[in-house]
Amino acid sequence: MNEPRDTLVGDALRRLDVPDHAPDFWAALEARLGDGGTDTDDPPTDAQEEEATVVDLQDSPAAQRAAQRNRTPMLALVAAVAVVVALVVGVSVLRGGGDDESQLDVADDLTEAPETSEPDVSPPPAEDDANTDTTAPPETTTSVVPGDELAAEAEQTAVAWIDALGAGDMDAAYDLFDEQTRADLDRAGFEELASGLAEGAATFAADGIAREVEVIEAASGVFHVVTFSGDVQREGMIETASYPVVVTGTGVHFALAGPQVELDPDYARSSGTTLAAPLEVLVSDTADTWLWVDGDEPERVLAGGELVLGEEALGGAGTHVATIVAIEGDRITARSYTVVVP
């Protein structure tokens, strides 16, 4: 294969000025051709050295003329490169706004930073041993006990009934009765009791009256007793007294024909208006009887026809409220007594 031409050398050779030949050039050429054109290793003679002419490729007139011809295209090429560079720089300045921060913003738009996650710095789990409890405490919620809700409803019903009596609204008071009471007592019969109730239960519709709620779980069913106690005004006099209101699941229970619960007549005559220990109460011997003093837990008792409460049973010196409830079938009788122990 032919070797590729060296264009640079070829251009240089074309620009050379060919010198004129010596007078004996052609005669010597013919002699050498006649000898077969063989090369010789004999050193050149002085005459041959003088005939050899060294030509400077750069300083020759032809080279200078070629350089002059090539200078204009080269300058044009350099100018074109300069224009391209200027355009690139100008576009970069316009996009970057002329400051380093904007140029960084452009780079940020082109490259998206990898997402990084925060290292997990949670402490290692504690070692299980006999003295370490790693279980989380159970969640606790605040709830209302159903019994407390019933007690609150019973208290509200009793207060409404006492307030109706205090206001003289007998119809409103009658509407608060339970089913058993309305079956035993009609409105007309209840109206006849208005005067007695005005001096009794109605007097507790006053300020400063305390209330206490107890639940009775009897064989016949569950009900509440709300006991009102405090200083009340009766017949122009202030006295300390108490009054119980029985509330069943359907309303206020007001029994006229309930089991017996009353003071022993002999005791009542001797004690006067202020009851003193020992308290003597007659209770039906066939009734299911419950007793509590000053808000203690109700206790089931066997009266045997007569219930006697001494100073110890009442709680010692002071003023005490004893509540007694007797149950026979669907009838409930409740009485409260305020007793002074010297």
LINMO-V685203 format. One record per residue. RES is the residue in one letter. SS is DSSP state (hx for helix, st for strand, lp for the rest). D_CENTER is the distance of its C-alpha to the mean C-alpha in Angstrom with 1 decimal. Layout:
RES|SS|D_CENTER, RES|SS|D_CENTER
This chain:
M|lp|88.5, N|lp|89.2, E|lp|87.2, P|lp|85.1, R|lp|86.9, D|lp|86.1, T|hx|85.8, L|hx|85.8, V|hx|89.1, G|hx|90.6, D|hx|89.8, A|hx|91.4, L|hx|94.5, R|hx|95.0, R|lp|94.9, L|lp|97.7, D|lp|101.1, V|lp|103.7, P|lp|106.6, D|lp|110.2, H|lp|111.9, A|lp|114.7, P|lp|118.2, D|lp|118.5, F|hx|115.0, W|hx|116.2, A|hx|119.2, A|hx|117.0, L|hx|114.5, E|hx|117.3, A|hx|118.6, R|hx|115.2, L|hx|114.8, G|hx|118.2, D|lp|117.3, G|lp|114.5, G|lp|111.7, T|lp|111.1, D|lp|109.2, T|lp|110.9, D|lp|109.6, D|lp|112.3, P|lp|110.9, P|lp|111.3, T|lp|114.4, D|hx|114.4, A|hx|115.4, Q|hx|112.4, E|hx|110.0, E|hx|111.4, E|hx|110.9, A|lp|107.2, T|lp|105.2, V|lp|101.6, V|lp|99.6, D|lp|96.4, L|lp|93.9, Q|lp|91.9, D|lp|94.9, S|lp|96.9, P|hx|97.6, A|hx|96.1, A|hx|92.9, Q|hx|92.6, R|hx|93.2, A|hx|90.5, A|hx|88.0, Q|hx|88.8, R|hx|88.2, N|hx|84.8, R|hx|83.5, T|hx|82.5, P|hx|80.3, M|hx|78.6, L|hx|77.8, A|hx|76.4, L|hx|74.2, V|hx|72.9, A|hx|72.3, A|hx|70.3, V|hx|68.1, A|hx|67.5, V|hx|66.5, V|hx|64.0, V|hx|62.5, A|hx|62.2, L|hx|60.4, V|hx|57.8, V|hx|57.3, G|hx|57.0, V|hx|54.4, S|hx|52.3, V|hx|52.6, L|hx|51.6, R|hx|48.5, G|hx|47.6, G|lp|48.2, G|lp|50.6, D|lp|48.1, D|hx|46.6, E|hx|42.9, S|hx|43.6, Q|hx|45.5, L|hx|42.5, D|hx|40.4, V|hx|42.9, A|hx|42.7, D|hx|39.0, D|hx|39.4, L|hx|41.8, T|lp|40.0, E|lp|36.3, A|lp|34.8, P|lp|33.4, E|lp|29.6, T|lp|28.5, S|lp|25.6, E|lp|24.3, P|lp|25.7, D|lp|23.6, V|lp|23.6, S|lp|21.6, P|lp|23.8, P|lp|25.9, P|lp|25.0, A|lp|26.7, E|lp|30.0, D|lp|30.2, D|lp|32.6, A|lp|33.5, N|lp|31.7, T|lp|28.3, D|lp|25.5, T|lp|23.3, T|lp|21.4, A|lp|17.7, P|lp|17.5, P|lp|16.6, E|lp|13.4, T|lp|14.6, T|lp|14.2, T|lp|16.3, S|lp|18.9, V|lp|22.2, V|lp|25.3, P|hx|27.6, G|hx|30.5, D|hx|28.9, E|hx|28.3, L|hx|32.0, A|hx|33.1, A|hx|31.4, E|hx|32.9, A|hx|36.3, E|hx|36.2, Q|hx|35.5, T|hx|38.4, A|hx|40.7, V|hx|40.0, A|hx|40.6, W|hx|43.9, I|hx|45.1, D|hx|44.2, A|hx|46.1, L|hx|49.1, G|hx|48.9, A|lp|49.0, G|lp|51.9, D|lp|50.1, M|hx|51.6, D|hx|50.4, A|hx|46.7, A|hx|47.3, Y|hx|49.1, D|hx|46.3, L|lp|44.0, F|st|46.3, D|lp|45.5, E|hx|47.5, Q|hx|50.0, T|hx|50.8, R|hx|51.5, A|hx|53.6, D|hx|55.7, L|lp|55.8, D|lp|56.3, R|hx|55.6, A|hx|59.2, G|hx|59.3, F|hx|56.2, E|hx|57.7, E|hx|60.6, L|lp|58.3, A|hx|56.9, S|hx|59.2, G|hx|58.5, L|hx|54.7, A|hx|55.0, E|hx|56.5, G|lp|54.1, A|hx|50.5, A|hx|50.4, T|hx|50.9, F|hx|47.5, A|lp|45.9, A|lp|45.9, D|lp|43.8, G|lp|43.2, I|lp|43.4, A|st|41.2, R|st|39.7, E|st|39.2, V|st|37.8, E|st|39.1, V|st|38.7, I|st|41.8, E|st|41.7, A|st|45.3, A|lp|47.1, S|lp|47.3, G|st|43.6, V|st|40.7, F|st|40.8, H|st|39.8, V|st|42.1, V|st|41.1, T|st|43.6, F|st|44.2, S|st|46.1, G|st|47.4, D|st|50.2, V|st|51.6, Q|st|54.7, R|st|57.4, E|lp|60.9, G|lp|60.4, M|st|59.4, I|st|56.1, E|st|55.4, T|st|52.6, A|st|51.9, S|st|49.3, Y|st|48.7, P|st|46.7, V|st|45.1, V|st|44.6, V|st|41.8, T|st|41.7, G|lp|39.4, T|lp|41.3, G|st|42.0, V|st|44.3, H|st|47.1, F|lp|50.4, A|lp|53.3, L|lp|56.9, A|lp|58.4, G|lp|56.1, P|lp|57.2, Q|lp|59.1, V|st|57.2, E|st|59.4, L|st|61.0, D|lp|64.3, P|hx|67.0, D|hx|68.9, Y|hx|65.8, A|hx|64.9, R|hx|68.4, S|hx|68.4, S|hx|65.0, G|lp|65.3, T|lp|62.3, T|lp|60.3, L|st|59.4, A|st|60.1, A|lp|59.6, P|lp|60.5, L|st|59.0, E|st|61.0, V|st|59.6, L|st|61.2, V|st|58.9, S|lp|59.9, D|lp|60.7, T|lp|59.4, A|lp|56.0, D|st|52.7, T|st|52.1, W|st|49.0, L|st|49.0, W|st|46.6, V|st|47.2, D|lp|44.8, G|lp|41.6, D|lp|42.3, E|lp|41.5, P|lp|44.0, E|st|46.8, R|st|49.2, V|st|52.8, L|lp|56.3, A|lp|58.2, G|lp|61.5, G|lp|62.4, E|st|61.8, L|st|58.8, V|st|59.6, L|st|57.0, G|lp|58.3, E|hx|56.9, E|hx|55.1, A|hx|53.4, L|hx|52.4, G|lp|50.8, G|lp|53.5, A|lp|54.5, G|st|52.7, T|st|51.8, H|st|50.2, V|st|49.0, A|st|50.1, T|st|48.9, I|st|50.8, V|st|49.9, A|st|52.4, I|st|51.7, E|st|54.4, G|lp|53.3, D|lp|51.3, R|st|52.5, I|st|50.6, T|st|52.2, A|st|50.3, R|st|51.9, S|st|50.7, Y|st|53.2, T|st|52.8, V|st|55.0, V|st|56.1, V|st|56.9, P|lp|59.1
